[in-house]
Amino acid sequence: MNKARLNIVTSKLVGNSGQLDWLPRNPREWTKDDVDRTTRSIREDEDFLEDRPLLVMPKDAKTWVVFAGNLRLTAAKKIGLKEVPCIAYARETDED
């Protein structure tokens, strides 16, 4: 599978609510405390997201679906990050 490490603008990232036909919606649920704890981790450790990039797939030409890291995305948006590190996976082809 082809993939690339990119910094992607947070406004182009959406949580996984089942938009990809091969991937069910994100099964995890989290509390306000979970979001607050992750937000603190991002603020306290400048390498937090760099070491734990979001995993994303393209939904369309302008939007990426986060299939791993939905809580980190929520926390990053909460503190106003404009972009975050991601591993962007290309859609599989018949050759893959």
SULGIQUI-V363748 format. One record per residue. N is the residue number from 1. RES is the residue in one small letter. OMEGA is omega in radians with two decimals (NA if undefined). Layout:
BEGIN
n=N res=RES omega=OMEGA
n=N res=RES omega=OMEGA
END
This chain:
BEGIN
n=1 res=m omega=3.12
n=2 res=n omega=3.12
n=3 res=k omega=3.14
n=4 res=a omega=3.07
n=5 res=r omega=-3.10
n=6 res=l omega=2.87
n=7 res=n omega=-3.07
n=8 res=i omega=3.12
n=9 res=v omega=-3.05
n=10 res=t omega=3.14
n=11 res=s omega=3.11
n=12 res=k omega=-3.12
n=13 res=l omega=3.08
n=14 res=v omega=3.07
n=15 res=g omega=-3.12
n=16 res=n omega=3.06
n=17 res=s omega=3.11
n=18 res=g omega=-3.11
n=19 res=q omega=-3.13
n=20 res=l omega=-3.01
n=21 res=d omega=-3.11
n=22 res=w omega=-3.04
n=23 res=l omega=3.09
n=24 res=p omega=-3.14
n=25 res=r omega=-3.14
n=26 res=n omega=-3.09
n=27 res=p omega=-3.08
n=28 res=r omega=2.99
n=29 res=e omega=3.14
n=30 res=w omega=-3.11
n=31 res=t omega=3.05
n=32 res=k omega=3.10
n=33 res=d omega=3.10
n=34 res=d omega=3.13
n=35 res=v omega=3.14
n=36 res=d omega=-3.13
n=37 res=r omega=3.13
n=38 res=t omega=3.09
n=39 res=t omega=3.10
n=40 res=r omega=3.14
n=41 res=s omega=3.13
n=42 res=i omega=-3.13
n=43 res=r omega=-3.05
n=44 res=e omega=-3.09
n=45 res=d omega=-3.07
n=46 res=e omega=3.12
n=47 res=d omega=-3.06
n=48 res=f omega=-3.11
n=49 res=l omega=3.10
n=50 res=e omega=3.14
n=51 res=d omega=-3.11
n=52 res=r omega=-3.10
n=53 res=p omega=3.05
n=54 res=l omega=3.05
n=55 res=l omega=-3.00
n=56 res=v omega=3.02
n=57 res=m omega=3.09
n=58 res=p omega=3.03
n=59 res=k omega=3.09
n=60 res=d omega=-3.07
n=61 res=a omega=-3.05
n=62 res=k omega=-2.99
n=63 res=t omega=3.08
n=64 res=w omega=3.07
n=65 res=v omega=3.11
n=66 res=v omega=3.10
n=67 res=f omega=2.98
n=68 res=a omega=3.14
n=69 res=g omega=-3.13
n=70 res=n omega=3.10
n=71 res=l omega=3.11
n=72 res=r omega=3.09
n=73 res=l omega=3.13
n=74 res=t omega=3.13
n=75 res=a omega=3.14
n=76 res=a omega=3.10
n=77 res=k omega=-3.13
n=78 res=k omega=-3.12
n=79 res=i omega=3.01
n=80 res=g omega=3.08
n=81 res=l omega=-3.11
n=82 res=k omega=3.09
n=83 res=e omega=-3.12
n=84 res=v omega=3.07
n=85 res=p omega=-3.13
n=86 res=c omega=2.87
n=87 res=i omega=-3.10
n=88 res=a omega=3.14
n=89 res=y omega=3.06
n=90 res=a omega=3.07
n=91 res=r omega=3.12
n=92 res=e omega=3.05
n=93 res=t omega=3.09
n=94 res=d omega=3.13
n=95 res=e omega=3.13
n=96 res=d omega=NA
END
